[in-house]
């Protein structure tokens, strides 16, 4: 958490994270370049750069895309999510080098503006195998540019988390465009089974993990809650919630986290105001509900971030009866003080 | 229970529990393994380039008889009675005509005159081309016209292959053919570089054909939709020294729905 904006709020974890992936990128590039120089010595430097950075970008995108569902399936992977934006910006830079060199190589020094040429030099838009695949890569690069250039808490706050999240969910559109760009472009010419195979395995991995994570959450959302006559919902037994932890329930189509701490229970809206992290997968640390994604904190009894921070989430009323927890499905306005239910 | 108690907060030092550390280690190993596997597969199974050459960093002076049949060329005498036709090209994705403008204005029609041009050589598989990057590097060495150069008619033929731009195909880009290169080839040919059919039939009378229309005039824009795709072309073949020319009706080109195999 931070009150003012700095380019990067460095800490020990971020430095270690960046070192590991920077070394991995260098390892990839060195290995690819050495193999190319040995096995394809007649190739040009431009082709080498286009191939090295294009293939690096797409492999990095697969790694980035599996982080989200892995964290939803197992919170032990959350430290990888913490600094994912550095990985994303690095992937964009690799894609930018690929795209820039491809435009310089194939579209400059001609009788048409290079960007116009990307769209007009092949007009077979009605054909699948002859489709102008460069257009798909160019559009994906634009999306990645908007994502990378807004990958900072300044834009998150000023665009509003909802718009920011929507913009960054465009990564899936970029992934679809890039996959088509590769299959309708390079793979029309580079038809070896192993290279096509690694892309297919990557696609299966990304889609499989997303579907598994979605299935897990849907199962949780569909748990039937018995409604009592007076409007309270019976959700679980007190002993089902661990100390300083929460259980998540869906009431009135909203996910709510019920926390147990110091002999009390409090319920707040499950969505963190920072990036929409699942507060119910967080923990009470120093008396505050702490988001598992980036450590944003809220007081459980009123949903307010401790001063000087100003974030607020909705709160809910709870009741405990014969070891069972009951919740009033109607949310209080964000930041409303609610007396915790005593166990 | 112990597993659940581990809780990571990015800005708190040493908040990574043992089980989390193990998961992170597994992820890092997977990520590095995925990148190494990718580098091996993409590196080993990529298409290799031909041994074509482009002397982009060194200039060569080439002297010969200028002719347009219909594309600008220099007929260079290698040894007595042995000639090579060097195809002239411009800088970037342009043909040679913008660079020949000044000397045409000074000397008039260049057909049959002896020129010396300093440019960058492009060569592969017996064919030579010359990139001109400055009109000032063209000089008239002999204004006396050599008798006109003629072609030999070889009759109607059918050739299967791919239409490329010869500048990239014969050395500037590797690969200079196929779908990835198609946009570049279209720009080159629309910029005045002659279209060349590369045959993938080992029994064809030549590996390469300069393409013209049925009257023997240059074709550029009309042929753009057919570039970079395996096709069958029917036309009248002619021999022009070490090059072959194929006179075609562009509308009769038939695209083949198959992978290119011209290398």
Interface residues (C-beta under 8 A of the other chain):
Chain A: X1 X9 X11 X12 X13 X14 X20 X21 X24 X25 X27 X28 X31 X32 X34 X35 X36 X39 X40 X42 X43 X44 X46 X47 X51 X55 X56 X59 X62 X63 X70 X74 X76 X77 X78 X79 X80 X82 X83 X105 X106 X107 X108 X109 X110 X111 X112 X117 X118 X121 X122 X123 X124 X129 X130 X132 X133 X134 X185 X186 X188 X189 X190 X191 X192 X194 X195 X197 X198 X242 X245 X282 X283 X285 X290 X292 X294 X295
Chain B: X1 X3 X4 X6 X7 X8 X9 X10 X11 X12 X13 X16 X19 X20 X22 X23 X24 X27 X28 X31 X32 X34 X35 X36 X37 X38 X39 X40 X41 X42 X43 X44 X45 X46 X47 X48 X49 X50 X51 X52 X91 X92 X93 X94 X173 X174 X175 X178 X179 X180 X181 X182 X183 X184 X186 X187 X188 X190 X191 X225 X229 X257 X259 X260
